[in-house]
Amino acid sequence: MDDLGEASSYLTLQKGVAVYSSDGERLGKVVRVLSDPNAGVFDGVVFDTTVGPGGHRFVDGPEVERIYERGIVLKIDAAEAEQLPPPSANPGSISVGADDLGPGGGGGLRRFWDRLSGRG
């Protein structure tokens, strides 16, 4: 394994740094870090495995053992990493309306909702 430098944070993780399995095999390079820094949430990493079987893979945040200046090390070995899924599309959005308030639409809540949504 290359010298990965000092321990770091997902907040400073850069595109292109190496991704290693727990058994020291180089799996690929970081393509994207998935997080919500405002909420302090690290979701995971999308990495390109062109040095291996090819394609993008997603590794969930809890499967990342350590983040360094010049790479990351996963908690899983190379065999397990081969089973990682490709990244999925962004989740859809949902909307909630007055009809979702239950039978009868919530009475006064329905009128309030209609005013808020510009329908009433």
N, C-alpha and C positions, 0 to 999 in steps of 0.2 A: 504494500500500500504506500502511496506517495505521502510526503509530508503534507498534512492537511492544515497546519498552522494552529493557531489558538482556537479554543472553544468559542463559539459565537452564538448568534440568535437567528431565528427565522426572519427577523426583521431586516437583517443584513445579508441574507442568503442571496447570492447572485446567480443569474442565468449562466449556464455553461460550466458550473463547478461539478466535479466528479461525484458520482453516487456509488457507494460500496456496500456490499452485503456484509453480514456479520462475520463471515468466514474470509473476508478480505478480497473478494472478487470485484473487479470494477464492472459495474452494471450499465453505466451510461452517464449522461450529463443532465443536469437540471434544466428544464424548459420553463417551468412556471411554479411559483410558490402560491398555494391557496391559503388565504388567511383573511382575517378581519382584524387589522391592527388596532382599530378603535375599540373593539371589544376584547382585545388581547387573546384572540383565538387563532391557533395554528391548525389548519385542517389537513394539510398534507402537501405532497409534491408530485408534479408531473415530470417524468424524466424520459429522455429519448434513449432507447436501448440499441442504437445502431451498431455499437461495438459487440452486441450479442445477437439475439434473434431479430432485432429490428422492431421499430414501432414505439409508440408512446405508451407508458405505463403510469398508473396512479398508485402511490403508496400513502396510506392514511397516516396522519400525524402520530398516533400512538406507536406506529411501527418504526419510527425514526429514533434511533438510539442516541445519536449526538450530531450536532451541527458544528462545523468548523469553518474557518475563514475560506478554505479552498476545497471543501467537500463535505459530504454527509455520510454517515455510517448508519445502516439500517439494523434493526433488531433481528431480522430474518436472514437466513442463509441464501446462497445463490439459487438452490433448487426451489425454495419457496418463492423467491423473487420472480422466477419464471412464470409462476402462476398468478402474478398480480394482474388485475384487470386493466384494460385501456381506460383512459379518462372518459367519463360520461358527459353528455350534454348538460348544460346548466339546467337546474331544476326549474320547472314551470312556476308561474306565480298563481296564487289563488286570490279570489276576491270573495268578500262576504257582503251579503245584502240583508235587507229586512226580512226576507223570506227564510233566512237561516236562523231567525230568532225563535223558531218553534211554532207550534200551533197558534193560529190567530195573529201571528206576526208581532206579538209583543205589545199590542195596543198602543200606548203612548210612546213606546220605544220606536214603533214603526213610523209614527208621525215625525219624531225627532230624527230618525234615520233619513226619512225622505227630505227633510229640510237640509240636513247636512250634505246629502248627495245631490241636492239641487232639483229633486223631483217634486217637492211639495211647497 
